[in-house]
């Protein structure tokens, strides 16, 4: 029997989950709206709001899971990567909670957890499988051989795909967070209205810095011709940008699947919630004969459910850490 309390505080979501024998029985997420005023996450503000949220979120998770503090067997937490101030709040609370109740600690890599979110619900992928992990800060193709054996076989050389979405939204004067709004407008537009260049990067790696620059120049030039260009063509711009980013992502994923002879394909990370990516992946899967795995929406963005399931498998392997553990903002994969 194992009941694990898990804490996620790597960026601007304070989340706590309970994992009972491999089943997520609570997954509470407190989002931070304060950053909307600034068009992006302000690290100092994020850490302060985490301090305000952490205790009530833990309490709510215990209530939702119908467990008491005395029934907890271990505490899992995100060690990194992420914002140092935000991580400090989660790590400090986890250490204090574990020390007070004499519980073992489990340190979790945030990016590993995104991948292991596929083991929360059925169906689950079979090892080995490929996972395209896409978020605001990361774009990776990972060869997953086991719960603790993962290898990055392709990654971005500069900016992440999620950042390309966010920067485009900013150029289009959409409020923060802009990624979901691009997805919303894209559903109403023509994905072939405008064509953007695909970065020519060797192997399985990505690059989005040049792509972002191309969008910047495109919008600048079009607005010179027509100052109201964005308002008149917003849906088509969003649809075309989204289509281009999705094609860039899936072309490399297709190449990776062929190179490794793998049919079980998964996506993870915040951008895996994008409807255009999900639909395009399902279409490509039919064409390629893949088995596709996509987490439930609540497990795509940052959440403690994925930390809990990762912690559960570490618990089974007796992979614990001591009270001297510290957060690692640039934690290596």
Buried (B, 14 or more C-beta within 10 A) or exposed (E): EBBBBBBBBBBBBBBBBBBBEBEBBBBBBBBBEBBEEEBEBBBEBBBBBBBEBBEEBBEBBBEBBEBEEEBBBBBBBBBBBBBBBBBBBBBBBBBEBBEEEEBBBBBBBBBBBBBBBBBBBEEEBEEBBBBBBBBBBBBBBBBBEEBEEBEBBBBBEBBBBBBBBBBBBBBBEBEBBBBBBBBEBBEEBBBEBBEBEEBEBEEBBBBBBBBBEBBEEBBEEBEEEEEEBBEEBBBBBBBBBBBBBBBBBBEBBBBBBEBBEBBBBBBBBBBBBBEBBBEBBEEBBEEBEBBBBBBBEBBBBBBBBBBBBBBBBBBEEEBBBEEEBBBBBEBEB
